[in-house]
Amino acid sequence: MVFPIAHIHYNDEIDGNGKVIVPEEVQDAIRTLIRWSGDDPSREGLLDTPARVGRAWREYCAGYAEDPSAHLSRTFQEVGGYHELVLLKDIPFQSHCEHHMAPIIGKASIAYMPTDRVVGISKLARVLHGFAQRLQVQERLTAEVANCIWEHLKPEGVAVVIEAQHGCMTGRGVKVHGVGMVTSKLIGCFLDDQSSRKEVMSLMGY
């Protein structure tokens, strides 16, 4: 039987149905939270919730089980002399904030100016998701994606812009909806050259 590796850590135990076995201590912690929230974890509708929540969080945080930079290990040099901007726009992602473990839902645009090699465009999205599937703050997520591409592709420049809504702001606290947070990280030519910066930000829609 083949399992979705991105959702299973190397040391997870799997039951006969291919599901991750959630340790009893994890389930007990979730039962405690349910009880503390005001409900009864022993009622019928919540009996299987601790195991479901445990497996869900294993999936939400699958990024801890991978090295996002590994997606950049295979590059291509035969690009017909192309040395212009490479941009992947509006990549959807979901993460969770490390302060309240609430959802962060948004989109990212990732660009780089190649030197002598490029990477498959799907790999840019995989780098994003590798870092997003961890407990995060948006500022760090933006920097981690940009720095990873900069260090492993050695391009002339990298630009990452992330726009997201935060559940810790929409579902609790001030409860303000429809507000997006935008963060950016510019490296190399996109930071140093005004025309390059203007071009990439314009193509990203900012």
N, C-alpha and C positions, 0 to 999 in steps of 0.2 A: 504493500500500500504506500502511495506517495502522499506526503503531507506538505502543506504550504509552509516552507521553511521560514519565511519572513515572520510567521506568527508563532514559531516554536523555537525556544531556546535550546541550546545543545544539551542541557542537563534536564530538560523536562521529561516527565514520564507521561506516556500516552495510554489511554484505555482502549478497549476493543473496538470502540466506534471512531477511533482516530482523534479523540478530543484530549486536550491537555488535562492531566489530573491536577486539580487545585489542592494544595496541602491544607489539612484541616485547620492549621493555625491561621492561614489566610482567610478561610471561610469564617472562622470564629471572629476574626477582626471585623469582617463585613457584617456579621450578625450583630455585633456590638454597636456598630454605626447605625444599623437599621433600628435597633432598640433605642439608642440614644436620640435618634431623630423622631421617635414617637410612635413607631409601628411595632408590630409583633412578628419577629422573624420566623415564628413557628406556624403562622397561618399559611393556608394552602398556596396562595399566590406568590409567597416569598420563600417557599421551601427550597427551590432550586436557584434562587437569586444569588446566594453567596458564590456558588461555583460559576455561574454565568458571569458575574462581575469580575471574579478572579481571572477567568479566561479572556474577558474583554480587555482588562488592563494589561494582560500579557501581550495582547495584540496592539493596544494603544502604544505600548512602550517597546515594540519590537526593535526599535533603533538601537537599543543598548546591546543587542546581540550581533551587530554588524559594524563594520568599518566603512563609513560612507565613501572614503577615498578609494576603496577598492573598485568602485564603479568607473574610476578614471584611469585605470591601469592599461586599458586597451585603447590606443589612439591610432589615427590614420594620418599619413603624410602625403598621400597621393590625392591632393585636392585641387589640382589644376592651377596652382599658383594663387589660390584664394587666400587673401590676408586681410579681409574686411570683417566687419562686425558679424558675430554669431549671436542671435538672440532667441530665447525661448520665452514666450509671453504667457502671462495669466495661468500659471501652473497651480491648480487647486491643491490645497493641503489641509490637514487637520493636525493639531497638536494639543497639548494640555499645559496650562501654566503651572509653574512650580510653586506658586504661592497658595492657590486655592484648588489646584487640580481640576480647574474648570476648562471647558473647550476653548481652543483658539482656532478659528476657522477663517481661512483667507486664501489669498493667491499670491504668487511670487513671479517676478520676471527676472531672468538670469541672463546676463550677456558677458561675452568675453571677446577680446581681440586676439586671435591666434597668431602665433609666430610661424612655426613650421609643422604644426600638427593640430588636429581637431579630434573631438570625441563624439561618439554617437549622441544625438540630441536627447534621447531617452535617458541617458546617464545623468544629465543635469537634473532631471526630475527625481531620479533615484537618490542623488546626493541630498537634495532638499528633503525628501521623505525620510532618509536615514537619520538626519538630524532632527526633523520634526517629530518623529516617533520616539520622543523622550520628553521628560518634564522640562519645560523651556520658559524663557522669556523671549519676547520677539526680537529685542535688540541683539541678544546673543545668537539666536538662530540666524539672523541676517549676516552677522559677522562670521559665523562658523561656515556657512555655505560659501561665502566669498573667499575666505582664507583657504578653504580646502581646494577650490578651483585654482586659485593663484599659486599655491604651493606645488600642486601636482601636474598642472598643465603648462606652467611657466609661460603664460600669455603676456601680451603687452599691457593688458588691462582687464579688470573684472568689475562688473557692476551688478549688484543685487538690490532689488527693491521689493519689499514685502508689505502688503496691505491686508489687515486682518481685523476681525471683530473678536472681542474677548468676553467669554461667558462670565468671568468674574466681575465684569462691569455691566453686562446686560441682564444677568440673572440674579444678581445680589447687589448689595451696596447701593450705589446711586441708581441702578436699574435704568440706564440710558441706552436706548436702542438706536440702531442705524448709524452708529459712530464707528468709523474705521480709523485704525492706527497705521501710519505709514512710517517705515524705517528703511534706510538705505545704507549701503556700504560700497564705496568706490575706491578702487585700487589702481595704481599704475597710470596709464594714459587717460583713463576716465576721471582721475582725480587731478592730474597735472595739466591736461590740455582742455581748455575751455570749449573748443569746437567739438571735440570727441565727447565731452560730458553732455553738451547740449544735444548732440545727435542721439546718443543712447537714451537720454531721458525723454526726448521727444518721441522716439520710436516706442518707448514703454508706455507712453501716454501721460507723462508727468511734465 
